[in-house]
Every structure is written in C-alpha cells, then in structure tokens.
Amino acid sequence: MGVAELGRIQEVEIRTIWPDEARDFTPWLAKKLNLLSETLGIALEAVEQEAPVGPNRLDIRAKDREGQTVVVENQLDATNHDHLARLLIYAAGYEARIVIWVAARFTDEHLAAIDWLNARTRDEVDFYGVEVRVVKIGDSLPAPDFRLVARPNTWSRQTRRSVSPDNKKQRHFNQQILDRLREQGLADTTGALLNWNSIPSSVSGFRYYWSMERNRAQPVAVYLEMKTGDREHEKKIFGSLELEKSDIEESLGRKLIWKDTKKIQLILQGEEAWINDPPEKLNQIREWIREHLLKLKQIFDPRLEEILGQSPSEKG
C-alpha cells in the first residue's frame, strides 16, 4: 500500500534533559504546568515551588480554576514508597483537593495504592498518577510526553460538581461501556468521564474515543484521534491513511469523516441518540459503540504500526 516517508518516535534518556529533579525538572514543570493541565483536563496554576511542609519540601504547590489546592510531587525514576509517603504528608499538610504524582515509571503496587486511595476518599480528594518521558523523531527537538496512568473512579470535575439526573445517567451509561471494554482487556482506565471516553491504540500517541450527547439527540460518534504532540508528523500519518480511504471505509462498511483541523480525527457516526432515550435503545447504542470501537481498532492499529514501522516491542 502507498506509504509516506515518515520518521520513528524514539525515547530519549530523561536524565540527559533534566539531570536533577529539584534543580532542573521541578522548575521546568512549574513553568510548563499547562502541559500537565492538558493531560489531566484540569486548569492548573503554579503557586509555589519547594513549598515547606515541616522539615520537607513539596515540589510544586498549585491551584485549580476554583482556587482549590493542588500538590504535585515528581521524580525522574520509578515510583517508590518514600515518594508515596511524602505525597500523603504534603496532601495532609496543605489539605489538598487534588494530588498529582509525576514519575518516569509507576510500579503496579503504586498504581494499586492510588486506586485504593481514590476508592476510599470518594469526592474529598482526587489522586492522579502521570508518567513522563521524553521523545523525538529523527533530528527533531526532544519533546515531553505525559501519560495519565491512574485517576479517580469519580474522574472528571464535571461529574463531581454536576449532579443532575442526566449527568448521572450519562456517566453510568459510559461506565457500563468502559466496564465491558476492561473485561476484554481493552481499556486502561477505571472510571468513566462525563463527555467522552477512550481506549488506547497499540501505538503510542493514538486513542479511540466515543461520545454521545446528553442534552439533545445527536449522532453517536466513535473516532480515532492522534495525540503524538507533533503536528507535522500527525499530518503525514493522516495523509498516509487517506491514501487507503476506500479500503478503510469498505472494511468498516461505512463512510468516515476525515477531519484535519486543530485535532486530527477520523470520525464514524451512528444514529441519533441521547441519554433520555428508552432503555432498549440505550442498550443498542452501547453495543454499537463497543462494536465500532473494536472495528476501528482492528482496522487502524495494523495500519498505524506499518506506517510507523514499529516492531511489537516498540508499541505503546
């Protein structure tokens, strides 16, 4: 098949960019909290670096859009018990509403610890785990890559603060889809968002989303979105996929919306629906979403792997 000439994403040793956590990474992150904000979907503003908590120092004290306290603890290696203990001390010291742990790699036991904390603090405190790495393509400048790996079961500030019956129904609807996908080993999150949700591609930087309107009847949508952090790279991939447009749409049995604007998305629309449809129709819509997410994944993952020339060990 026709394939454009593309580069390959390479991971850069993180300590070559930030040799020291306190002197290099923390000041950089405090200035670039917008990147963390985009990953979490939470507007963050830095308040103080190396904020005192007894004899210790919190890496970054921040606040969200509503002025609630956010604590950010970071490390440039794998998570450990010492940083977990510090995280809890800092959260208690500042009575934090949001607690963010940034690390190069999360161990299974520390991911389990965050899930456990989220399950027991309910809506009082939200804990997030974010992995950070540095990547480049060919001779490009190194770029930070944040990955959300742990989050609250009551994820989304909208669901915490919006308790309307329609919002509750919407989140329950999405959670049922997510639970089915997790049973199949396809989802990498535990709690559903209110407006949109996603599952990962086998290739880093790509995800498959679904969304359904809750205020009025609109077409249900599932779609592939590119989030590599490199706009030009994404446009080349989009172009390569577009060369196979006929074959892709024939495999799907439906036309796609090929959207190359601020975000590159390949959207598959279903029939109109909204959260107040009868239960029988909502069940059908849930199954349509699940079925077509899998179709998109089965059709696009192999093509993305071939375009990027990835071996199994390089998949995200």
N, C-alpha and C positions, 0 to 999 in steps of 0.2 A: 504494500500500500504506500501512497505518497506520504513521505515524512519530511518535515522541515529539519534543517540542521540546527540542533539545539545543544546547549550545554548540560552538564550534570551537576546537581546540587552536591556539594562536598561540605562535610562538617569540619570546622576549624577548632583546634585546641583552645579551649576557653581561656586558659591562663596566659596565652600569648596576647590576648586582647585586654584582659583585666588581671594582671599578675597578683594583685592583693584585693581581697574582698572589701576591707574597710577603706583603704586609700583610693582604690580605683573603681570597683563595681558600685558600691553604695552611692558615691556622688553622681556617677553616671545615671544610675537608676532613678535617683531623686529628680534629676533634670528631665528624664525621659519617662515619667510615670504615665504619660499619655499612651505609650505602647502597652503598658500593663493594663491600663483602662480599657483599651480596645479588646484585649484578650478576655477580660472579665465582664465587659459590658457595664462597668461601673465607673462613673466620672471620679477621678482621684486628683487631689491637690496636695503636694508636699507641704508639710508644716515645719518639720524639724528633722535634722539628721543627728545620729548619735544621741538620741533623747535619753536622759537619765532615768533609770528605774533602780533605786537603791544603788548598789555598787556597780551595776551593769549598765549597758548602753543599748537601747533599741536602735536598729539600723535606720529605719525611717518611720516617723510618725506622720500620718496624713489625715485627710478628712474627705468624706464623700460630698456629693452635691447638697445634702441636707445638713452638713456640718457635723455628722457623726464621726467618731474617732475610728481611724483605720491604723493598724500596726502592720508593718512589713518587716519580716526577718529574712535575710538572704544568706546563701552560702554557695560557693562555687565548686562543691563536690557533692557526693551522695549524702542524703539526709542522715542524721544521727540523733541519738537520744538527747545529747547535750543541747542541740538547737531546738528540739521539740520542747524540752523543759523551759528553755529561755522564752520560746514563743508564748507559752502559757503564763509565765511570770509577767511578761510585757503586756499581754492581753488583760491580765488582772490588774496590773499597776495603772493602766490607763483606762480601765473599764471599756475596752474596745467593743465596738459593734461589728467590725469586720476585721478578720485576722488572715493575713496572707503570708504564706511560706514559699519563698522562691529558692530553688535549688537546681543544681545541674542534673541530678537524678533522684527520684523518690524510690525508696525500697518498699516492698509490699507491706511490711509491718507499719511503716509510717503512713502509707495511704490508708491502711485499715484504721489507724489511730484517728486520722482526720474524719473518715466516715463515721467512726464511733462518736467523736465529739459533735459532729453535725446532727447525728440522730438523737443526741441527748440534750443539746442546748436549744432545740426547736428554733423559735424565731428570735431568740435573745442575742445570739452571736452566730455569725457565719464564718466558717473556716474554708480557706481555699489553698490548694497546692498547685504551684506553677513551676514547670520545668523550663529552664533557659538553656539555650545552646547558641552557637554562632555558626552560620553557614555562608557559603559563597558559591558562585557559579563561574567557572573558568577564572579569569583575572579580575572579576568584579570585586568591589569593596566588600569586606565581611559585613554580614547583617545579623542582628539579633533575631532569634526565633523563640517566642514564648508559647508554651503548650499548657493548656489547662488540664490537669490530671486528677484533681479532686475538688469537689464543690458541694454545697449543701443539698440535701434532699429537697429542701424547700427553695431551690435555686430560683433566682430572678427576683429582684427587688420589687417588681410589679406584683408578684404573687404574694409577697409579704404584706404589701400595703394595700393591695386591691382585693377586697374580699367579697365582691359582688357575686351573686349566684352564677352569672355567665362565666366569670373568670374561674370560679371553682370547677365548673363543668368543663371548661376548656383545658385546664391543667390535668384534670382526671382523664379526659379524652387522650391527651398527649402521653400521659404516663402509661396508659394501657398499651399504646403502640410501642413505647420505649421498653416496657417490660417484656413484650413478645420478642423484640429485637435482641434484648440482652440474653434471653433464653437461647437464642440462636448464636450467641457469641458475636453479635454484630455491633453492639453499642458499647461505648466506652465511658458512659456516664450513668449515674443512678437516678437523678431527679430530673423531671421534665420542666422545660421552660414554658412560659405562657404563650408566646407568639410564634416561635419557631424552634425546631429541634433538629438534630443531625446525627449521622453515624459517620465514622471515618472511612476514607478510601484506604486501599492497601499502599497508596503512595502518599508520602508526606506532603502537606500543603493543599490537599483536596478533601472535600467533605460532601456528603449527600444530605440534603435538607428536606424537611416537609413543613408546610404551613397551611392553616385553614382560618378563615375569617371568623371572628366571634360576634361581630356587631351586625352583619348583614350577609345575605347569601352572595358568595363569590366563588369562582373556580378554585378548587383544591389544587395545590401545587406541590410537586416534588422536583428537586433540581440539584445539579452539580454546581458547586461554587469553588473557584480557585482562590486560594489564600496563601500563596507562596511568599508574599512580601516583595516580589519582583514583577512589576507591572509589564515590562517588556517581555520577560520570559513567559508570562501568562498569555500575552497576545500571540506569541509564536505557537504555544501549545493549542490555543483556541483555533489558530489558522490550520494547524495540522489536523485537528479533529474535524474542522469544517470541510476538509478535502474528502472526508468519508461520510458526509452528511446523509447521502442517500442510503448507504448501507446501514448506518446507525438507526435512522428513522424506520427503515424496513424491519430491522431486528426488533425495534420497540413496537412496531405496529401502529405508531402514532407520530405526528409531527412535533418537533421541539421548537421552542422559542430560543433562538441563538442571540443572547443578549451580551453585548460588549460595550458597557458604559463605565460607570465608576467601579462596578464589580462585574467580573465575567461569570455569567451564569448560563446554564443550559437547562431550560425550564420545561417540564412536562405538566400540562394542565389536565385536570379531570373535570367532572361535572360540578355544577354549583352546589355549595352546601354551606351550612353554618351550624353553630353549636346547639341551636334550638330546634334542629330537625328532629323528627321522630327517632327513637332508639334504634329501630330496624335500619333506617338509612345511615345513622352514625356508625353502626356495626359494619355496613357495607363500605363506607368511606374509610374506616380504619383499615380494613383488609385491602382496599385499593391502594392506600398509601404504602402499607408494608410491602405488598406485591411489587409495586412500581419502584420503590426504593431499591429492592433487590435486583430488579431488571436493570436499573441504571448502573448499579454497582457491577453486575455481571458483564455489562456491555462496555463500560468505560474503564474499569480497572485494568484489564489486559491492554487496552489501547494506550493508556497513560504509561504503563510500565514499558511498553515498546517504544513510545515516543521519547521517554526519558532514558531508555537504555538501562533500566535498573535490573540488577540481579536480585533474587529473593532476600539476600542479606542486607540490601540497601533500602528495602521498602520501609515506609514509616508506619 
